[in-house]
Amino acid sequence: MLKKKILFVIDSLDCGGAEKSLVTLLKFIDYDQFEVELRLHSRGGLFEKLVPSEVSVRTVEIDKGWLGFNFIVARLFFFLLRCFNKNKHSSQLYWRSFKNCHKVLEKSFDIAIAYGQGFSTYYVADKVSAAFKYSWLNNDYIKAGYDLSYDVPFYNQFKTIVVVSDENEEVFKKCYTAAGFNFSTIVIRDIVDEVEIFKKASLSVDLIKNQSVFSITTVGRLTPQKGLNLAIEACKILVDHGKDIVWYVVGEGEERNVLQELIIKKGLSENFILLGLKDNPYPYVFQSDLYVQSSIYEGLCITLIEAKLLQKPIVTTNFPSAYGIIEQDKTGIICEMNAVAIAQSIAKFMEDSSFMSAIVAHTKMDKNSDKEVSLERFKKLVQH
């Protein structure tokens, strides 16, 4: 039987929700039916080692021109665009600058999947030949700062745009409907592997837990999107009210220095700890008393789903897709997007043990069938 050729394109496989969901999806593809190639803009990400051996992993090809002249000009143009277009998304500015530096792929595919908005979508639209093209939308399109007027010519080249949550689909539909456009969309939620998560959560880590101290964990990139400044402010409120807590953050990113300075300024060096990037974040979540998500916006939020699978009490800010994961006062608390609300929600768990026990009990009974549904929808998508 002749195998169908599928191409996936993503910026990188650094630590992140979209990246994690892609490597999980790749585990469940039937390689007797499909020949899969993965193209990355940047190599060496944390999750790259998790890609199945059946997948051919390659770098997106760049033509820098004679002595790199074209690339130098593109970099200068990109720098100027960023200086004078601070409200534009950097991915859109990047493609305006570097489009001509990226080579057209010579081989063609049956299916090409841009696994993410921005670069992946632009690259697949302009540089890839495929019978069917699909684009994944992994984030809140409006809050992420994309300009639809720029993206319309690209999205018009895709058969369907896949969004990772109902809330995400609603945001995107409002955006393009208001602008007078229409795109075909389908919801395929990010896949998490429950068996693998529990297996990894049981492994030991270098975290010595003081049983008398209330422990909190957050997992995510150190970027403005994750709202960790709110988490630090909430931690300060709790400490000032005499709460004995330690708050661990697993992740790395561009805001590390800014956040570390804020931690020191607030006198929280012993209470709010940036652990850095970890190959396996699950034991940190599993061993903590509470999981907190302080995000400003999310497409779906895999870390929240994973914490729920690990049956942890949860506090999350009220980004739209949180309501599709957490049932208020049943499987967690969804609070306003400010430090006071986050602190008050954490305090409720600390002060009311019966409430915490009830949340955990409800979480244990809550069954997640997202993986089966998502895999079935993906199967239908690629089997024409």
C-alpha positions in Angstrom: 0.0 0.0 0.0 1.3 3.4 -1.0 1.8 5.6 2.1 0.4 9.1 2.2 3.0 11.8 2.7 2.4 14.2 5.6 4.5 17.2 6.4 4.3 19.0 9.7 5.9 22.4 10.2 6.5 24.1 13.6 8.9 26.8 14.7 10.8 24.5 17.1 10.2 21.8 19.7 11.2 24.0 22.7 9.2 23.6 25.9 5.6 24.7 25.2 2.0 23.5 25.0 1.8 23.4 21.2 5.2 21.7 21.0 4.2 19.1 23.6 0.9 18.4 21.9 2.6 17.8 18.6 5.1 15.2 19.8 2.2 13.5 21.6 0.2 13.4 18.4 3.1 12.0 16.5 3.2 9.0 18.9 -0.3 8.0 17.8 0.1 8.2 14.0 -0.2 4.9 12.1 3.2 4.8 10.3 2.0 1.8 8.2 -0.3 4.3 6.5 1.7 7.6 6.6 5.2 8.7 5.7 5.8 11.7 8.0 8.3 14.5 7.7 8.7 17.3 10.3 10.3 20.6 9.4 11.6 22.9 12.2 12.8 26.5 11.9 15.1 25.9 14.9 16.6 22.6 16.0 17.6 21.3 19.4 14.4 21.9 21.4 13.7 20.0 24.6 11.0 17.9 23.1 12.9 17.0 19.9 14.2 13.8 21.5 10.6 12.7 22.0 9.8 12.6 18.3 9.2 9.0 17.1 12.0 7.4 15.1 9.7 6.9 12.2 9.5 10.7 11.6 12.0 12.3 9.3 13.1 15.5 11.1 14.7 18.3 9.0 15.4 22.0 9.3 13.6 24.6 7.2 16.0 25.5 4.4 17.3 29.1 4.2 19.1 30.7 1.2 21.2 33.5 2.6 22.3 34.7 -0.8 25.8 35.6 -2.0 28.1 35.9 1.1 24.9 36.1 3.2 23.9 39.4 1.7 20.2 38.6 1.3 20.1 37.5 4.9 21.9 40.6 6.2 19.4 42.8 4.4 16.5 40.8 5.8 17.8 41.1 9.3 18.2 44.9 8.9 14.7 45.2 7.5 13.3 43.0 10.3 15.0 45.3 12.9 13.5 48.4 11.4 10.1 46.9 11.1 10.1 46.0 14.8 11.3 49.5 15.7 8.4 51.1 13.9 5.7 48.5 14.3 5.7 47.7 18.0 2.0 46.7 18.0 2.4 44.2 15.2 3.1 40.5 15.9 6.8 39.6 15.5 5.9 36.5 13.3 4.2 38.7 10.8 7.1 41.2 10.7 9.5 38.2 10.4 7.8 36.8 7.4 7.7 40.2 5.7 11.4 40.4 6.2 12.6 36.8 5.6 10.1 35.3 3.2 12.5 35.4 0.3 15.3 33.8 2.3 13.3 30.6 2.7 13.5 28.1 -0.1 10.5 26.5 -1.7 10.3 22.8 -0.8 11.0 20.8 -4.0 9.1 17.7 -2.9 5.3 17.7 -2.7 3.0 16.2 -0.1 -0.4 14.7 0.2 -1.0 16.7 3.3 0.8 19.7 4.8 0.1 20.8 8.4 1.2 24.2 9.7 1.2 23.3 13.4 0.8 26.8 14.7 -0.2 30.3 13.7 2.5 32.7 12.5 5.7 31.3 10.8 4.4 27.8 10.3 1.3 29.0 8.6 3.1 31.5 6.4 5.8 28.9 5.4 3.3 26.2 4.5 1.1 28.6 2.5 4.0 30.1 0.5 6.7 27.4 0.3 5.0 24.0 0.4 3.1 22.1 -2.4 0.4 19.8 -1.0 -2.9 18.5 -2.1 -4.5 19.5 1.2 -3.2 22.1 3.7 -4.3 22.6 7.3 -3.3 25.2 9.8 -3.4 24.8 13.6 -4.4 27.8 15.7 -3.0 27.2 19.2 -3.6 30.5 20.8 -6.1 33.3 21.5 -5.8 35.0 18.1 -6.7 38.5 19.2 -4.8 38.6 22.5 -1.7 37.1 20.9 -1.7 40.3 18.7 -2.1 39.0 15.2 -3.4 41.3 12.4 -6.1 39.4 10.4 -5.7 41.7 7.4 -2.2 40.4 6.9 -3.1 36.8 7.6 -6.2 36.5 5.3 -4.2 35.7 2.0 -2.4 32.9 3.9 -5.4 31.3 5.6 -7.3 31.4 2.2 -4.8 28.7 1.1 -5.8 26.2 3.8 -8.7 23.7 3.5 -9.5 24.0 7.2 -8.1 25.8 10.2 -7.8 23.6 13.3 -8.4 25.4 16.6 -7.6 23.7 19.9 -10.6 24.8 22.0 -14.2 25.9 21.5 -13.4 29.2 23.1 -10.5 29.7 20.7 -12.7 29.0 17.8 -15.3 31.5 19.0 -12.6 34.2 19.3 -11.2 33.5 15.8 -14.7 33.4 14.3 -15.6 36.8 15.8 -12.5 38.2 14.4 -12.8 37.1 10.8 -16.7 37.5 10.7 -16.4 41.1 11.8 -13.9 41.7 9.0 -16.2 40.1 6.4 -14.3 36.8 5.8 -15.2 33.2 6.2 -12.9 30.2 7.0 -13.6 26.6 7.6 -12.7 25.6 11.2 -12.7 22.5 13.3 -11.9 22.0 16.9 -9.3 19.3 17.8 -8.2 19.7 21.3 -4.5 19.2 22.2 -3.7 15.6 23.1 -2.3 14.6 26.4 -1.1 11.0 27.2 -2.5 10.2 30.7 -0.5 6.9 31.0 2.8 8.7 30.3 2.0 11.6 32.6 1.3 9.3 35.6 4.4 7.2 34.9 6.6 10.3 34.8 4.9 11.9 37.8 5.9 8.9 40.0 9.7 9.5 39.4 11.7 11.1 42.1 13.0 14.7 41.8 15.5 16.9 43.6 12.8 18.7 45.5 12.9 18.3 49.3 9.3 19.0 50.5 8.8 20.5 53.9 5.5 19.0 55.1 4.7 22.0 57.2 5.0 24.5 54.3 2.1 24.8 51.8 3.6 24.2 48.3 2.4 25.6 45.0 3.6 24.7 41.5 3.2 26.5 38.2 4.5 25.2 34.9 5.1 27.4 31.9 7.4 29.6 29.9 8.7 32.8 31.6 6.9 35.1 29.2 4.4 38.0 29.7 1.6 35.7 28.5 1.9 33.5 31.6 1.2 36.4 34.0 3.9 35.4 36.5 4.2 38.9 37.7 0.6 38.4 39.1 1.8 35.2 40.7 4.6 37.0 42.5 2.3 39.7 43.7 -0.1 37.1 44.9 2.7 35.3 46.7 3.6 38.6 48.4 0.1 39.2 49.6 -0.1 35.7 51.1 3.3 36.0 52.8 2.4 39.4 54.3 -0.8 37.7 55.7 1.4 35.2 57.5 0.9 32.3 55.1 3.8 29.8 55.1 4.2 29.0 51.4 6.7 28.1 48.8 5.8 28.6 45.1 7.8 26.7 42.5 7.8 27.7 38.8 9.0 25.1 36.3 10.0 26.7 33.0 12.4 29.1 31.3 12.0 32.2 29.1 12.7 35.8 28.2 11.4 37.2 31.4 13.6 35.4 33.8 15.7 38.4 34.8 12.7 40.7 35.2 10.9 38.1 37.3 13.9 37.4 39.4 14.4 41.1 40.1 10.7 41.4 41.2 11.1 38.4 43.5 14.1 40.0 45.2 12.4 43.4 45.4 9.4 41.8 47.1 11.6 39.9 49.5 10.4 36.5 48.3 13.7 34.7 47.5 12.7 31.9 49.9 9.1 31.8 48.9 9.0 32.1 45.1 11.5 29.9 43.3 12.2 29.7 39.6 13.4 26.1 39.1 14.2 26.5 35.4 13.4 24.1 32.6 12.9 20.5 33.6 12.7 17.4 31.3 10.0 16.1 33.5 7.8 18.7 35.3 5.2 16.2 36.5 6.7 15.1 39.8 6.9 18.8 40.9 3.2 19.2 40.2 2.3 15.8 41.7 4.2 16.5 45.0 2.8 20.0 45.5 -0.4 20.9 47.4 -1.8 23.2 44.8 -1.4 24.0 41.1 -1.8 27.6 39.9 -2.1 29.0 36.4 -1.8 32.8 36.3 -2.0 33.2 32.5 -3.3 36.3 30.7 -4.4 34.3 27.7 -4.1 30.7 26.4 -5.3 28.7 23.4 -6.2 25.7 25.5 -3.6 25.3 28.3 -2.2 21.8 28.4 -0.5 22.3 31.8 -3.9 22.9 33.3 -5.3 19.7 31.8 -2.2 17.8 33.1 -2.5 19.1 36.6 -6.2 18.1 36.6 -5.2 14.6 35.4 -2.8 14.4 38.3 -5.8 15.2 40.5 -4.4 18.4 42.0 -6.5 21.2 43.4 -6.3 24.1 40.9 -6.5 27.9 40.9 -6.5 29.5 37.4 -7.2 32.9 36.0 -10.3 33.4 33.9 -8.9 33.2 30.3 -11.8 31.8 28.1 -10.5 28.2 27.6 -10.2 27.7 31.4 -14.0 27.2 31.5 -13.7 24.2 29.2 -11.2 22.5 31.6 -12.3 23.5 35.1 -15.7 23.4 36.6 -16.0 26.3 39.1 -15.8 25.1 42.7 -16.0 21.5 41.6 -12.6 20.8 40.0 -10.9 24.0 40.9 -11.3 27.8 41.2 -11.4 30.2 38.3 -10.6 33.7 39.5 -10.2 37.2 38.2 -7.0 38.1 36.4 -5.4 40.0 39.3 -3.1 39.3 42.2 -5.7 39.8 44.9 -8.1 37.3 43.4 -5.3 34.8 42.9 -4.2 35.2 46.5 -7.7 34.9 47.9 -8.4 31.7 45.9 -5.2 30.1 47.2 -6.0 31.2 50.7 -9.4 29.4 50.4 -7.7 26.1 49.8 -5.2 26.7 52.6 -7.9 27.6 55.1 -10.7 25.1 54.2 -9.4 21.5 54.1 -12.9 20.2 53.5 -13.2 22.3 50.4 -9.9 21.1 49.1 -10.9 17.5 49.8 -14.2 17.9 47.9 -12.3 19.4 44.9 -9.9 16.5 44.8 -12.8 14.0 45.0 -14.6 15.6 42.1 -11.4 15.7 40.1 -10.8 12.0 40.6 -14.3 11.3 39.2 -13.9 13.6 36.2 -13.0 11.4 33.2 -11.1 13.0 30.3 -11.9 11.6 26.8 -10.1 14.3 24.9 -7.4 12.0 23.5 -9.8 9.6 21.9 -12.0 12.3 20.4 -9.1 14.3 19.1 -7.4 11.3 17.6 -10.6 10.3 15.8 -11.0 13.9 14.4 -7.4 14.0 13.3 -7.9 10.6 11.6 -10.9 11.9 9.6 -9.0 15.0 8.7 -6.1 13.2 7.1 -8.0 10.3 5.5 -9.5 11.8 2.3 
